[in-house]
Amino acid sequence: MIWPLWRALCSTCPSRLPAPAWPTSWLDQKHVRASVTRHRYATTVTIQVGADVDRPLRKDTRPVAMLAEVVDGVIGADTHRDTNQVEIAYPSGAVIATRSFSNDSVGHAEALAWVFEHVPGPRLVMSIEGTRSYGAGLARAAMAAGIPVIEAEQPTRKTRRGRGKSDPMDAHLAVLYALRLDAVKLPTPRADGDREALRILLCARQELTAISTAQTNRLKAMLRDGDDVDRRLARGELTLTTLSELVKRRMPRGARREQAIRHAEIRRLAVAVRDAGRVLKANRAELAVIVNDLVPGLTERPGIGPVSAAQAIVSFSHAGRCHSDAAFAKLAGTSPIEVSSGQTQRHRLNRGGDRALNKAIHTIARTRMRSDPATRAYVVRRRAEGKSKREIRRCIKRYIARQLYRALTAAMAPATAAPST
């Protein structure tokens, strides 16, 4: 009824009521961003005014499928010290079966046999919570059986709200977490082998350093409360020679009980600090050997020592964990965060990410700013541009993250087989 009335009015008063020029399609009137559907097609379509609506998408805007579209079944696992709760589900999230297994080699074999008995198809993926903790054994067994493993994040309070908590619920949440992922960006577990050896050595080094620092502070405090000779030793550095002298020192004759106990404790702490220094030196040598085997020439770059290089390799883990140097910089906490306001345009340091990796890059940056000629020239140039020391260090850390990413990617990328002729 409205359209005929509109045409009649237009025919009687064409000058005042022009016929509306309805567009053939609303797409030729504005830029359109395709919304993400439940299949999460991660593509952006930009159509100019007057463009042909039926033209095909460019190759670089091809949709990215979700994991639910490319698998036949998903296995979720909630791991604990003694048991593992395993669930098998369809790509829609519907539960097929759930069961608890013991967290040992026998339980892993039983779980995999049970999985292959109930799965709806050959295309499988296992989502495990705690792949580097209680789920390490199950993850290794699944990968050995040919099942791809992804690392599931621990459910947040918002996810749990209104549902409660139980092992079957957590296993189902691991399944749902996997189904929402993009098929090309799966969080795979960190690598074993030499990378795991480096991680163990770094953890041991961190523990030894903390204990040695505490013992050194105690030793200096006891020397500070002694006679003039001890106080003079407390002011200087406790070198290997000084520690050896403290170990060989003899207790004076006729010493009181308090003096005897002080002498014995000083000797014990000197022995502990000296032995810790030797262990840390051997630890550094082991790190250097493994680092040179994995990434030859990395420690020859300015400011990069065995400890910093080992931490970079441990955080990088394997080629593909970070899809670009920007992602690696974000992991390292060196990606710039804009804090501009009004006419002030600036960025600040990122306080997130892997803080151990950030500390390693910070150490490299400070070393380069102190001893590398090219970096010192860069600092002088940016100082002349009005940048503060903190902003300059942020830029240097970003450059270091890019260099590390490129070096690690080139050295640790899987070798491709040569084409047969």
C-alpha positions as CSV (number, residue, x, y, z in Angstrom):
1,M,0.0,0.0,0.0
2,I,2.8,2.4,0.7
3,W,4.7,2.1,-2.6
4,P,1.7,2.8,-4.9
5,L,0.8,5.8,-2.8
6,W,4.4,7.0,-3.1
7,R,4.3,6.7,-6.9
8,A,1.0,8.6,-7.1
9,L,2.4,11.4,-5.1
10,C,5.5,11.6,-7.2
11,S,3.5,11.8,-10.4
12,T,1.4,14.7,-9.1
13,C,4.3,16.7,-7.6
14,P,7.5,15.7,-9.3
15,S,9.3,19.0,-8.4
16,R,8.7,18.7,-4.7
17,L,8.7,14.9,-4.2
18,P,11.3,13.4,-6.5
19,A,11.2,9.6,-6.9
20,P,13.6,8.0,-4.5
21,A,16.7,6.4,-6.0
22,W,16.7,3.2,-4.0
23,P,20.1,1.5,-4.3
24,T,20.2,-1.8,-6.0
25,S,22.3,-3.0,-3.1
26,W,23.3,-1.3,0.1
27,L,26.8,-2.6,-0.4
28,D,27.6,0.1,-3.1
29,Q,26.9,2.9,-0.7
30,K,29.5,2.3,2.1
31,H,32.5,0.4,3.3
32,V,31.5,-2.9,4.8
33,R,33.3,-5.0,7.4
34,A,32.1,-8.6,7.3
35,S,31.2,-9.6,10.8
36,V,32.6,-12.8,12.2
37,T,30.0,-15.6,12.1
38,R,29.8,-18.6,14.3
39,H,32.3,-20.2,12.0
40,R,34.7,-17.3,12.6
41,Y,35.6,-16.5,9.1
42,A,38.5,-14.1,9.8
43,T,38.2,-12.0,6.7
44,T,37.6,-8.3,6.1
45,V,35.9,-7.3,2.9
46,T,36.2,-3.7,1.8
47,I,34.0,-2.7,-1.2
48,Q,34.3,0.7,-2.8
49,V,31.4,2.8,-3.9
50,G,30.1,1.5,-7.3
51,A,32.1,-1.7,-7.1
52,D,30.9,-4.9,-8.5
53,V,29.3,-6.8,-5.6
54,D,29.7,-10.2,-7.2
55,R,33.5,-10.1,-7.7
56,P,35.5,-12.9,-6.0
57,L,37.5,-12.3,-2.8
58,R,41.2,-11.7,-3.1
59,K,43.6,-14.5,-2.3
60,D,44.8,-12.7,0.9
61,T,41.3,-12.5,2.3
62,R,40.4,-16.1,2.1
63,P,38.4,-17.2,5.2
64,V,40.2,-19.0,8.0
65,A,38.3,-22.0,9.3
66,M,37.9,-22.9,12.9
67,L,39.3,-26.1,14.4
68,A,35.8,-27.5,14.6
69,E,35.5,-27.5,10.8
70,V,38.6,-29.6,10.1
71,V,38.5,-32.4,12.7
72,D,36.3,-35.4,13.3
73,G,36.7,-35.3,17.1
74,V,38.3,-33.5,20.0
75,I,39.8,-35.0,23.1
76,G,39.9,-32.9,26.3
77,A,42.0,-33.8,29.3
78,D,42.1,-32.3,32.8
79,T,45.3,-33.5,34.4
80,H,46.2,-34.1,38.0
81,R,49.0,-35.7,40.0
82,D,47.4,-39.1,40.3
83,T,44.6,-39.1,37.6
84,N,43.6,-37.7,34.2
85,Q,40.0,-37.0,33.3
86,V,39.6,-37.5,29.5
87,E,36.6,-36.6,27.4
88,I,35.8,-37.3,23.7
89,A,33.5,-34.9,21.9
90,Y,32.1,-34.2,18.4
91,P,33.1,-31.0,16.6
92,S,29.8,-29.6,17.7
93,G,30.8,-30.0,21.4
94,A,28.5,-32.9,22.1
95,V,30.0,-35.4,24.5
96,I,30.7,-38.9,23.2
97,A,32.3,-40.4,26.3
98,T,34.3,-39.4,29.4
99,R,36.4,-41.5,31.7
100,S,39.2,-41.2,34.3
101,F,42.6,-42.8,34.0
102,S,45.7,-43.1,36.2
103,N,48.5,-40.6,35.5
104,D,51.2,-43.1,34.6
105,S,52.4,-45.1,31.6
106,V,49.8,-47.8,32.0
107,G,47.0,-45.2,32.3
108,H,48.3,-43.3,29.3
109,A,48.2,-46.5,27.2
110,E,44.7,-47.3,28.4
111,A,43.5,-43.8,27.7
112,L,44.8,-43.9,24.1
113,A,43.3,-47.3,23.5
114,W,40.0,-46.1,24.8
115,V,40.2,-42.9,22.6
116,F,40.8,-44.9,19.4
117,E,37.9,-47.2,20.3
118,H,35.4,-44.3,20.6
119,V,36.5,-41.6,18.2
120,P,34.2,-40.8,15.3
121,G,37.0,-40.4,12.7
122,P,40.7,-40.3,12.0
123,R,41.1,-36.5,12.2
124,L,41.7,-35.9,15.9
125,V,43.3,-33.3,18.3
126,M,43.9,-33.5,22.0
127,S,43.5,-30.4,24.2
128,I,45.4,-30.9,27.5
129,E,45.5,-28.5,30.4
130,G,49.0,-28.5,31.9
131,T,51.2,-29.9,29.1
132,R,54.3,-28.9,31.0
133,S,53.1,-30.0,34.4
134,Y,50.9,-33.0,35.3
135,G,49.9,-33.5,31.7
136,A,53.5,-33.8,30.3
137,G,53.4,-37.6,30.2
138,L,50.0,-37.8,28.5
139,A,51.1,-35.2,26.0
140,R,54.2,-37.1,25.1
141,A,52.2,-40.4,24.7
142,A,49.6,-38.7,22.5
143,M,52.2,-37.2,20.2
144,A,53.9,-40.5,20.0
145,A,50.6,-42.0,18.9
146,G,50.2,-39.4,16.2
147,I,47.6,-37.3,17.8
148,P,48.3,-33.5,17.6
149,V,48.3,-31.9,21.0
150,I,47.4,-28.3,21.9
151,E,47.9,-26.5,25.2
152,A,44.6,-25.6,26.8
153,E,44.4,-22.5,29.0
154,Q,43.1,-22.8,32.6
155,P,39.4,-21.8,32.8
156,T,38.9,-18.3,34.2
157,R,36.4,-17.5,37.0
158,K,34.1,-16.0,34.4
159,T,34.0,-19.3,32.5
160,R,33.3,-21.3,35.6
161,R,30.6,-18.9,37.0
162,G,27.3,-20.7,37.4
163,R,28.8,-24.1,36.5
164,G,30.7,-25.2,39.5
165,K,33.9,-27.2,39.3
166,S,34.6,-30.9,38.7
167,D,37.1,-32.9,36.7
168,P,34.5,-33.8,34.0
169,M,33.6,-30.1,33.7
170,D,37.2,-29.1,33.3
171,A,37.8,-31.7,30.6
172,H,34.7,-30.4,28.7
173,L,36.0,-26.9,29.0
174,A,39.3,-28.0,27.5
175,V,37.3,-29.4,24.6
176,L,35.3,-26.1,24.1
177,Y,38.5,-24.1,24.3
178,A,40.0,-26.1,21.4
179,L,36.8,-25.9,19.3
180,R,36.9,-22.1,19.4
181,L,40.5,-21.8,18.0
182,D,41.5,-21.0,14.5
183,A,42.8,-24.0,12.7
184,V,46.0,-22.2,11.6
185,K,46.9,-20.8,15.0
186,L,46.9,-23.6,17.5
187,P,48.8,-23.2,20.7
188,T,51.1,-26.2,20.5
189,P,53.1,-27.4,23.6
190,R,56.7,-26.2,24.0
191,A,59.4,-28.4,22.6
192,D,61.3,-31.1,24.5
193,G,64.9,-32.2,23.9
194,D,67.7,-29.7,24.0
195,R,65.2,-26.9,24.8
196,E,64.0,-28.8,27.9
197,A,67.7,-29.3,28.9
198,L,68.2,-25.6,28.7
199,R,65.1,-24.9,30.8
200,I,66.4,-27.3,33.5
201,L,69.8,-25.6,33.6
202,L,68.2,-22.2,33.8
203,C,66.0,-23.2,36.6
204,A,68.9,-24.6,38.5
205,R,70.9,-21.5,37.8
206,Q,68.2,-19.3,39.1
207,E,68.0,-21.3,42.3
208,L,71.8,-21.4,42.8
209,T,72.0,-17.6,42.2
210,A,69.3,-16.8,44.8
211,I,70.9,-19.1,47.4
212,S,74.4,-17.8,46.7
213,T,73.3,-14.2,46.9
214,A,71.6,-14.8,50.3
215,Q,74.7,-16.6,51.6
216,T,77.0,-13.8,50.3
217,N,74.9,-11.2,52.1
218,R,75.1,-13.3,55.3
219,L,78.8,-13.7,55.1
220,K,79.4,-10.0,54.5
221,A,77.1,-9.2,57.5
222,M,79.1,-11.4,59.8
223,L,82.4,-10.0,58.5
224,R,81.1,-6.5,59.1
225,D,80.5,-7.3,62.8
226,G,84.1,-8.6,63.3
227,D,87.4,-6.9,63.8
228,D,89.2,-4.4,61.5
229,V,90.5,-7.2,59.2
230,D,87.0,-8.7,58.8
231,R,85.4,-5.3,58.2
232,R,88.0,-4.5,55.5
233,L,87.1,-7.8,53.8
234,A,83.4,-6.9,54.0
235,R,83.9,-3.7,52.1
236,G,85.5,-5.3,49.1
237,E,84.4,-8.0,46.6
238,L,84.5,-11.6,47.8
239,T,86.8,-13.0,45.2
240,L,87.9,-16.7,45.0
241,T,91.1,-15.8,46.7
242,T,89.4,-14.0,49.6
243,L,87.0,-17.0,50.0
244,S,89.9,-19.4,50.1
245,E,91.6,-17.4,52.8
246,L,88.5,-17.4,54.9
247,V,88.2,-21.1,54.5
248,K,91.9,-21.7,55.6
249,R,91.7,-19.2,58.5
250,R,92.4,-20.8,61.8
251,M,90.5,-20.1,65.0
252,P,92.7,-18.2,67.6
253,R,93.6,-19.9,70.8
254,G,91.5,-19.2,73.8
255,A,88.6,-18.0,71.7
256,R,85.3,-17.5,73.5
257,R,82.2,-19.5,72.5
258,E,80.8,-16.6,70.5
259,Q,84.0,-16.2,68.6
260,A,84.3,-19.9,67.9
261,I,80.7,-20.1,66.6
262,R,81.3,-17.0,64.4
263,H,84.5,-18.5,63.0
264,A,82.8,-21.8,62.2
265,E,79.8,-20.0,60.5
266,I,82.1,-17.7,58.4
267,R,84.1,-20.8,57.2
268,R,80.9,-22.6,56.3
269,L,79.4,-19.7,54.4
270,A,82.8,-19.1,52.6
271,V,82.8,-22.8,51.5
272,A,79.2,-22.6,50.3
273,V,79.7,-19.4,48.3
274,R,82.9,-20.7,46.7
275,D,81.3,-24.0,45.7
276,A,78.2,-22.2,44.3
277,G,80.5,-20.0,42.1
278,R,82.1,-23.1,40.7
279,V,78.8,-24.8,40.0
280,L,77.5,-21.6,38.3
281,K,80.6,-21.5,36.1
282,A,80.0,-25.1,35.1
283,N,76.4,-24.3,34.5
284,R,77.3,-21.5,32.2
285,A,79.6,-23.7,30.2
286,E,76.9,-26.3,29.7
287,L,74.5,-23.6,28.5
288,A,77.1,-22.4,26.0
289,V,77.5,-25.8,24.5
290,I,73.8,-26.5,24.0
291,V,73.2,-22.9,22.7
292,N,76.0,-23.2,20.1
293,D,74.6,-26.6,19.0
294,L,71.1,-25.2,18.5
295,V,71.8,-21.7,17.2
296,P,75.5,-21.5,16.0
297,G,76.9,-18.0,16.2
298,L,74.2,-16.5,18.5
299,T,76.5,-15.8,21.4
300,E,78.9,-14.0,19.0
301,R,76.5,-11.2,18.5
302,P,77.1,-8.1,20.7
303,G,75.8,-8.3,24.2
304,I,74.4,-11.9,23.9
305,G,75.9,-14.4,26.4
306,P,75.0,-18.0,27.0
307,V,72.5,-17.3,29.7
308,S,70.5,-14.7,27.7
309,A,70.7,-16.8,24.6
310,A,69.4,-19.9,26.5
311,Q,66.5,-17.9,27.9
312,A,65.6,-16.7,24.4
313,I,65.7,-20.2,23.0
314,V,63.6,-21.6,25.9
315,S,60.9,-18.9,25.4
316,F,61.0,-19.2,21.6
317,S,60.7,-23.0,22.0
318,H,60.2,-23.9,18.3
319,A,59.5,-22.4,14.9
320,G,55.8,-21.6,14.6
321,R,55.1,-20.7,18.2
322,C,55.3,-17.0,17.3
323,H,54.1,-16.2,13.8
324,S,56.0,-13.0,13.4
325,D,58.7,-10.8,15.1
326,A,55.8,-8.6,16.4
327,A,54.3,-11.6,18.2
328,F,57.7,-12.5,19.6
329,A,58.1,-8.9,20.8
330,K,54.7,-9.1,22.5
331,L,55.7,-12.4,24.2
332,A,58.9,-10.7,25.4
333,G,57.1,-7.7,26.7
334,T,59.0,-5.4,24.4
335,S,56.2,-4.4,22.1
336,P,55.5,-0.6,22.4
337,I,52.3,0.5,24.1
338,E,51.0,3.9,22.9
339,V,50.3,6.4,25.6
340,S,49.6,9.5,23.5
341,S,47.3,12.3,24.5
342,G,46.6,15.5,22.7
343,Q,49.7,16.8,21.0
344,T,51.9,14.4,22.9
345,Q,52.8,11.3,20.9
346,R,54.8,8.7,22.7
347,H,55.0,5.0,23.7
348,R,55.9,3.3,26.9
349,L,57.4,-0.1,27.9
350,N,55.2,-3.2,28.0
351,R,54.9,-4.6,31.5
352,G,53.4,-7.9,30.3
353,G,54.7,-11.0,28.6
354,D,57.4,-13.4,29.6
355,R,59.4,-11.5,32.2
356,A,62.3,-13.9,32.2
357,L,62.7,-13.3,28.4
358,N,62.2,-9.6,29.0
359,K,65.0,-9.6,31.6
360,A,67.3,-11.4,29.2
361,I,66.6,-8.8,26.5
362,H,67.0,-6.0,29.0
363,T,70.5,-7.4,29.9
364,I,71.5,-7.5,26.3
365,A,70.3,-3.9,25.8
366,R,72.2,-2.5,28.8
367,T,75.4,-4.3,27.6
368,R,75.1,-3.0,24.1
369,M,74.4,0.6,25.4
370,R,77.6,0.3,27.5
371,S,80.0,-1.4,25.1
372,D,78.7,-1.7,21.5
373,P,79.8,1.2,19.3
374,A,76.8,1.0,16.9
375,T,74.4,1.1,19.8
376,R,76.2,3.9,21.5
377,A,76.0,6.0,18.3
378,Y,72.3,5.2,18.1
379,V,71.8,6.4,21.7
380,V,73.6,9.7,20.9
381,R,71.5,10.2,17.8
382,R,68.2,9.6,19.6
383,R,69.3,11.8,22.5
384,A,69.7,14.6,20.1
385,E,66.1,14.0,18.9
386,G,64.8,14.6,22.4
387,K,64.2,11.0,23.4
388,S,64.6,10.0,27.1
389,K,66.9,7.2,28.1
390,R,64.0,5.0,28.9
391,E,62.4,5.5,25.5
392,I,65.7,4.8,23.8
393,R,66.1,1.6,25.8
394,R,62.6,0.6,24.8
395,C,63.5,1.0,21.1
396,I,66.7,-0.9,21.5
397,K,64.9,-3.8,23.2
398,R,62.4,-3.9,20.3
399,Y,65.3,-4.1,17.8
400,I,66.9,-6.9,19.8
401,A,63.6,-8.9,19.9
402,R,63.4,-8.6,16.1
403,Q,67.1,-9.8,15.7
404,L,66.6,-12.7,18.1
405,Y,63.4,-13.8,16.3
406,R,65.0,-13.8,12.9
407,A,68.1,-15.6,14.1
408,L,66.1,-18.3,16.0
409,T,63.6,-18.8,13.2
410,A,66.4,-19.2,10.6
411,A,68.4,-21.7,12.8
412,M,65.5,-23.7,14.3
413,A,63.1,-23.9,11.3
414,P,62.5,-27.5,10.2
415,A,64.5,-28.6,7.3
416,T,62.6,-29.1,4.1
417,A,63.4,-32.0,1.9
418,A,64.9,-31.2,-1.5
419,P,62.7,-31.9,-4.5
420,S,63.4,-35.1,-6.3
421,T,64.5,-34.8,-9.9
